Amino acid sequence: MESIMKITNSLACYAIGMFMVVGLLLLASMVGCGGAGATNELTITTSSFPSGNEGRHYSQFLRATGGKLPYRWSIAKGLLPNGLSLNSETGEISGVPNQFRYYEFTAQVNDGAGRLKTRDLSIGIGVEMEVTAEVTLVTSDWPTTADYDVVLKIDDASNTVRLSTSSQPVGVNLTVVKRADQNQVILITVTIVPPANVNNGTPVERILYITQSYELRNAIEKDVTLDIWPSRPNTFLTKVHYKLSGVNIP
């Protein structure tokens, strides 16, 4: 009788142990499935792209996490910059952009389980600009013996030279890479900074807007003459010459 009870107890313990093992396995399976949904969500992690330069090779990758491999990439809406293409398997966007512009598009990734995610992104394509400003003092409204600083600026890039006589114009050269923006406008500022005893030291500036609607589409090089002082237009004359590299002409 005692032997039977021992066998019965052993079987009961074995059954309980097996039940616990099966229960733990089921629990682990349930947690695993739930975890997959919580921690393995398909997500596009790329949040932005650096700007590119017209005529120069560009290469960046779309990135994603979660989901099930393999990933397949596509453009759901909008356009990539002209000259760039998307590798649907690797997510690489590469090529040589050939048009100054700001491009907006929606990237899409599909995973091996048939799920998909999208994200709105953009790439700005810049253009190299070489600008020369020739500044000449042509009257004696301001003293020709004084020293004047001439500042040529495009965005945050600038160059300054000193003008001391009206006998020769002073030239200011500046080469920058202008980033595309949504308004397609390049801003050039020419500033004359007189000494403290001339015009109370107050700087005088003129701004030149270069818009894509005309200049970028129809001219690679252009000269513009600006009067620096409106009430005395012959005080300073500034001749701005700019050259855009790689701009398409229709």
C-alpha positions in Angstrom: 0.0 0.0 0.0 2.8 2.3 0.9 4.5 1.6 -2.4 1.3 2.5 -4.3 1.0 5.8 -2.4 4.6 6.6 -3.3 4.0 5.9 -6.9 0.8 7.9 -6.9 2.6 10.9 -5.3 5.4 10.6 -7.8 3.0 10.6 -10.7 1.2 13.6 -9.2 4.4 15.5 -8.8 5.4 14.6 -12.3 2.1 15.7 -13.7 2.3 19.0 -11.7 5.8 19.5 -13.0 4.8 18.9 -16.6 1.8 21.2 -16.2 4.1 23.9 -14.9 6.5 23.4 -17.8 3.8 23.5 -20.3 2.3 26.6 -18.6 5.6 28.4 -18.7 6.1 27.5 -22.3 2.7 28.8 -23.2 3.3 32.0 -21.2 6.6 32.5 -22.9 5.0 32.0 -26.2 2.3 34.5 -25.4 4.8 37.1 -24.1 6.9 36.5 -27.1 4.0 37.2 -29.5 3.0 40.2 -27.5 6.5 41.5 -27.3 7.0 41.1 -31.0 4.0 43.4 -31.6 5.3 45.9 -29.0 9.0 45.9 -29.6 9.3 44.8 -33.2 7.1 47.5 -34.8 8.2 48.5 -38.3 9.6 52.0 -38.2 11.4 54.3 -40.6 14.2 55.8 -38.6 15.6 58.2 -41.2 14.3 61.6 -40.2 16.2 63.9 -42.6 18.8 64.1 -45.4 21.7 66.5 -45.8 21.6 68.8 -48.8 23.3 67.9 -52.0 25.2 69.9 -54.5 24.4 70.2 -58.2 26.8 68.1 -60.3 28.3 66.3 -57.4 27.8 62.6 -56.4 25.2 62.1 -53.7 24.6 59.0 -51.6 22.4 58.5 -48.5 20.5 55.6 -47.1 16.9 55.1 -45.9 16.9 53.2 -42.6 14.3 51.2 -40.8 14.0 49.0 -37.7 11.6 46.3 -36.6 9.3 44.3 -38.8 10.5 41.2 -40.7 13.3 41.2 -43.2 13.7 41.7 -46.1 12.7 45.3 -46.6 11.6 46.8 -49.9 11.8 50.5 -50.4 9.8 52.8 -52.7 8.7 56.4 -53.2 5.0 56.5 -52.4 4.5 60.2 -53.3 6.5 63.0 -54.7 9.8 62.9 -56.6 13.5 62.4 -55.8 15.9 65.1 -57.1 16.6 64.8 -60.8 19.6 62.5 -61.3 19.0 60.5 -58.1 17.5 57.0 -57.9 16.4 54.7 -55.1 17.7 51.1 -54.7 14.6 49.3 -53.5 16.6 46.5 -51.8 19.3 48.6 -49.9 17.4 51.9 -49.5 20.3 53.8 -51.0 19.4 57.1 -52.7 22.3 57.9 -55.0 23.4 59.6 -58.2 24.4 63.0 -59.5 21.7 65.6 -59.0 21.4 68.0 -61.9 18.8 70.6 -60.9 18.8 73.2 -58.2 15.6 72.7 -56.3 14.0 71.7 -53.0 12.4 68.2 -53.3 9.7 66.7 -51.0 8.7 63.1 -51.2 7.2 60.2 -49.1 9.4 57.2 -48.6 7.7 53.8 -48.1 9.1 50.5 -46.7 7.4 47.1 -46.9 8.7 44.3 -44.8 8.6 40.5 -45.2 5.3 40.2 -43.3 3.5 42.5 -45.7 3.4 45.4 -43.3 4.3 48.9 -44.5 5.3 52.3 -43.1 5.7 55.7 -44.8 7.6 58.9 -43.8 7.6 62.4 -45.4 11.2 63.5 -46.2 13.0 66.1 -48.3 16.3 66.8 -50.0 17.6 70.2 -51.0 20.0 70.5 -54.0 22.3 73.5 -53.9 24.3 75.3 -56.6 27.8 76.7 -56.6 27.8 80.5 -57.0 30.8 82.7 -57.7 30.1 86.4 -57.1 32.3 89.4 -57.8 31.4 92.9 -56.7 33.3 95.9 -58.1 32.8 98.9 -55.9 33.9 102.4 -57.2 33.8 105.7 -55.4 32.8 108.1 -58.2 32.1 111.5 -56.5 33.4 113.4 -53.6 30.2 113.3 -51.6 32.1 111.0 -49.3 35.8 111.7 -48.8 38.0 109.7 -51.1 40.8 109.7 -48.6 38.7 107.8 -46.0 38.8 104.0 -45.6 35.6 102.1 -46.4 34.9 98.5 -45.8 33.1 96.7 -48.6 31.3 93.5 -47.5 29.9 91.0 -49.9 27.6 88.4 -48.3 25.6 85.4 -49.4 23.7 83.8 -46.6 26.2 83.3 -43.8 29.3 83.4 -46.1 30.9 86.8 -46.5 34.1 88.6 -47.6 35.4 92.1 -46.7 37.9 94.3 -48.4 39.1 97.9 -47.9 38.4 100.7 -50.3 40.6 103.7 -49.9 40.6 105.7 -53.2 38.4 106.4 -56.2 41.2 105.8 -58.7 40.6 102.1 -58.9 37.5 100.0 -58.1 37.8 97.4 -55.4 36.8 93.9 -56.2 35.3 91.5 -53.7 35.2 87.8 -54.7 33.1 85.1 -53.0 32.3 81.5 -53.9 29.6 79.7 -52.0 27.4 76.7 -52.3 23.9 78.0 -52.0 21.3 75.6 -50.6 18.0 75.3 -52.3 15.0 76.5 -50.4 11.3 76.4 -51.1 11.2 79.9 -52.4 14.0 79.3 -54.8 15.6 82.7 -54.0 19.3 83.6 -53.5 20.1 86.7 -51.5 23.2 88.7 -52.1 24.0 91.7 -49.9 26.6 94.4 -50.6 27.4 96.7 -47.7 29.6 99.8 -47.5 30.9 100.5 -44.0 32.3 104.1 -43.7 34.6 105.3 -40.9 33.0 106.9 -37.9 33.5 110.5 -39.2 31.6 109.8 -42.5 27.8 109.4 -42.5 28.1 108.9 -38.7 29.7 105.5 -39.4 26.3 104.2 -40.6 26.6 101.3 -43.1 24.8 101.5 -46.4 23.7 98.3 -48.0 21.9 97.0 -51.1 20.3 93.6 -51.6 20.1 91.7 -54.8 17.5 88.9 -55.1 18.2 86.1 -57.6 15.1 84.1 -58.3 14.8 80.8 -60.0 11.9 82.0 -62.1 14.2 84.0 -64.4 17.9 84.2 -63.4 18.5 80.6 -62.5 16.6 79.3 -65.6 17.8 81.7 -68.2 21.2 82.9 -67.2 24.4 81.3 -65.9 26.2 84.7 -65.7 24.8 88.2 -65.1 25.9 91.7 -64.3 23.9 94.0 -62.1 24.8 97.7 -61.3 23.4 99.0 -58.0 23.3 102.5 -56.7 24.4 102.3 -53.1 23.1 105.7 -51.9 19.5 106.5 -53.1 19.5 110.2 -52.4 23.0 110.7 -53.9 23.0 107.8 -56.5 26.5 108.7 -57.8 28.2 108.3 -54.4 29.0 104.6 -54.8 28.5 102.4 -57.8 28.5 98.6 -57.3 28.7 96.2 -60.2 27.8 92.7 -59.1 28.7 89.9 -61.4 27.5 86.4 -60.5 28.1 83.0 -62.1 26.1 79.9 -61.3 27.8 76.6 -61.9 25.9 73.7 -63.3 22.5 75.4 -63.8 20.4 73.9 -66.6 19.4 76.3 -69.4 16.3 75.3 -71.3 
